[in-house]
Amino acid sequence: MTAPLAAGAALYDCRIFHARPGPVRNTFSYRTYQWLVDIDKLPHPKGWLRPLAGFRARDHLDGRGATIRARVDDFLRGHGIDLGGGQVLMLAHARVLGYVFNPLTVFWCHRADGALACVIAEVHNTYGQRHAYLVHTDGRDRGRAEKRFYVSPYHPVDGWYQMWLPQPGPRLTLSVTLHRPDGYRFVASVQGTAAPATRSALLRAAVRYPWSTAVVTARIRWQGIRLYARGLRPVPRTAGTANEGVQ
């Protein structure tokens, strides 16, 4: 039970925190677990652990690539970036019992010499859509991206994201802040502690957070219902909103 499921793979016991200061104030947090994996060395649990961790290309980015690696390379090629086979680390939920939902997937993309070339921040909404942002971080792991995609039904597609995306080590600490033209902000952060991704660690995580990906979806929808009950209303959608793909 102590053998690693894949070289370098880690499981993070995480706390996710969301804060909306207005126009209806709302904060909430929840615990879950996420994987950090090398996309060229994905875990493939065997036997009765197999339903607890699945990684499929169709769950990430757009295109027809048969692997996550192929889709990452295609996305970067479209932005004029060639990693030359460099390592790509992915922070994400895996499929659990056939279901996955990743509000945010982060890819740290390195060149062949090990230097960080860029970060991909891929956002999914609860409508089955996704959009990927190419982020060039500075020396303090900070980057900026204009908002191009509907996430919350209570936010229009305007404003910009300030992202803090340091590559995880023993500790995981990420944050994304949406700055809106009306002065309101929305903040999401992730903090976690790493453990080697062994069979026993996966079993413990699955017992502690059963069907974790479905629970994440349910919690997000519940918060939307609460906001509606408190008087907040969805904003109208406009045609032509950017998508990288639909699940």
Secondary structure by P-SEA (a helix, b strand, c coil): cccccccbbbbbbbbbbbbbcccbbbbbccccccccccccbbbbbcccccccbbbbcccccccccccaaaaaaaaaaaacccccccbbbbbcccccccbbbbcbbbbbcccccccccbbbbbbbcccccbbbbbbbcccccccccccccccccccccbbbbbccccccccbbbbbbbbbccccbbbbbbcccccccccaaaaaaaaaaccaaaaaaaaaaaaaaaaaaaaccccccccccccccccc
